Amino acid sequence: MLVLAMPQPAMASSSPGIVCTIAATALMFGAYIPYRTNSTDSTATIKVICTTSDTVVGQVSGSIALVGASPATDRHLIGNQSDLRFQLYLDPTRTRIWGNGMDQGSSVPISGVVGVNAPYRQTITVYGRIPPMAVAAVAAQYFDTITAVLDY
């Protein structure tokens, strides 16, 4: 079984009175068959909620980057005796790498209005892929931890 775990909810704040939280579901690839000619795909979600604690109404804008132990352009799930390359993408066609927002792929922008009784909410899909034909892979559980960073 392959699992890509993301952290529990994290908090950040910018404008006085506006607080944003993010939470992610685990990205689980399931069983990987090394000699299969198709990629193994999976998805996870990241939820962003921004609220205000008083009468502040304001605009929230920023981005979410994904940071891990491996460079975003060369991610690996680590097992007991081997590893598997994988990638995280911004789009369902899996062509745009979701990176750390700086030098390694793109980040996801967030933008919206936060009101007293109208929180800003956004759900973003993370698209994962393990390429086919990783014939050196051995039977094991593979893991990596990716941290979703909200910057606003």
C-alpha positions in Angstrom: 0.0 0.0 0.0 1.2 3.5 -0.8 0.3 6.5 1.3 1.0 10.1 0.9 0.0 11.8 4.2 -0.5 15.5 4.7 -0.4 17.3 8.0 -3.3 18.0 10.4 -4.9 21.5 10.2 -2.5 24.4 10.4 -3.2 28.0 11.2 -1.8 31.3 9.9 -3.0 34.9 10.1 -2.5 38.1 8.2 -4.9 41.0 8.6 -6.0 41.7 12.2 -9.2 39.7 12.9 -8.9 37.4 9.9 -7.6 33.8 10.5 -7.2 31.0 7.9 -6.9 27.3 8.5 -6.0 24.5 6.1 -6.6 20.8 6.4 -5.7 18.0 4.0 -6.9 14.5 3.4 -4.4 11.7 2.9 -3.4 10.8 -0.7 -3.4 7.0 -0.9 -2.2 5.3 -4.0 -3.2 1.8 -3.0 -1.5 -1.3 -4.5 1.1 -0.6 -7.1 1.9 -3.2 -9.7 5.5 -2.6 -11.0 5.1 -4.2 -14.4 1.8 -2.4 -15.2 2.0 -0.2 -18.3 -0.4 2.4 -16.9 0.4 5.1 -14.3 -1.1 4.8 -10.8 -3.2 7.9 -10.0 -4.9 9.2 -6.9 -6.3 12.4 -5.5 -6.5 14.2 -2.1 -8.1 17.5 -1.1 -6.9 20.6 0.8 -9.6 22.7 2.4 -9.0 26.4 3.2 -11.3 28.3 5.5 -10.8 31.9 6.4 -12.9 33.6 9.1 -13.1 36.9 10.9 -13.5 37.2 14.7 -15.0 40.7 14.7 -16.6 43.1 12.2 -13.6 43.0 9.8 -14.5 42.4 6.2 -11.6 42.0 3.9 -9.9 40.4 1.0 -7.7 37.3 1.4 -5.2 36.4 -1.2 -2.2 34.1 -1.2 -1.0 30.7 -2.3 -0.6 27.1 -1.2 2.7 25.3 -1.8 3.6 21.7 -1.2 6.9 21.1 0.6 8.6 17.7 1.3 11.8 16.0 1.9 12.5 15.5 -1.8 12.6 18.4 -4.3 9.2 19.0 -5.9 10.6 18.0 -9.3 11.9 14.7 -8.0 9.6 13.3 -5.3 10.0 9.8 -3.9 7.9 7.5 -1.7 10.3 5.7 0.6 10.0 2.0 1.4 12.0 -0.5 3.4 14.5 -1.4 0.6 13.6 0.8 -2.3 11.7 4.0 -3.3 9.1 4.9 -5.9 9.1 8.1 -7.8 5.8 10.1 -7.8 4.6 13.5 -8.6 1.8 15.9 -7.4 0.0 18.1 -9.9 -2.2 21.1 -10.1 -4.4 19.8 -12.8 -6.4 16.6 -13.6 -4.4 16.0 -16.8 -1.3 15.9 -14.6 0.9 18.2 -16.6 1.6 21.1 -14.2 3.7 20.1 -11.2 2.5 21.4 -7.8 5.6 22.6 -6.2 7.0 24.7 -3.4 5.9 27.9 -5.0 9.4 29.2 -5.6 11.9 27.4 -7.8 10.3 24.0 -8.0 6.9 24.1 -9.7 3.9 26.2 -9.2 1.7 26.9 -6.2 -2.1 27.3 -6.1 -3.5 30.8 -5.7 -6.3 31.6 -3.2 -8.3 34.7 -3.3 -11.6 35.8 -1.8 -13.6 38.0 0.5 -14.0 37.2 4.2 -17.1 38.7 5.9 -18.6 38.5 9.4 -21.1 35.8 8.6 -19.5 34.8 5.3 -16.2 32.8 5.7 -14.0 32.3 2.6 -13.9 28.6 1.7 -12.0 26.8 -1.0 -11.4 23.1 -1.6 -8.5 22.3 -3.8 -7.7 18.9 -5.4 -4.2 17.4 -5.3 -3.6 15.1 -8.2 -1.0 12.4 -7.6 0.7 10.0 -10.0 3.3 7.1 -9.8 4.7 6.5 -13.3 4.4 3.0 -14.7 7.1 0.3 -14.9 9.0 0.9 -11.7 10.3 -2.7 -12.0 12.8 -2.3 -9.2 10.0 -1.8 -6.6 9.7 -4.4 -4.0 6.6 -5.3 -1.9 6.5 -2.9 1.0 4.7 0.1 2.4 5.9 3.3 0.9 5.5 6.8 2.5 6.3 10.4 2.2 5.1 13.4 4.1 4.2 16.6 2.2 3.4 19.8 4.1 0.8 22.1 2.7 1.9 25.7 3.3 -0.6 28.5 3.1 1.1 31.9 2.6 -1.2 35.0 2.6 
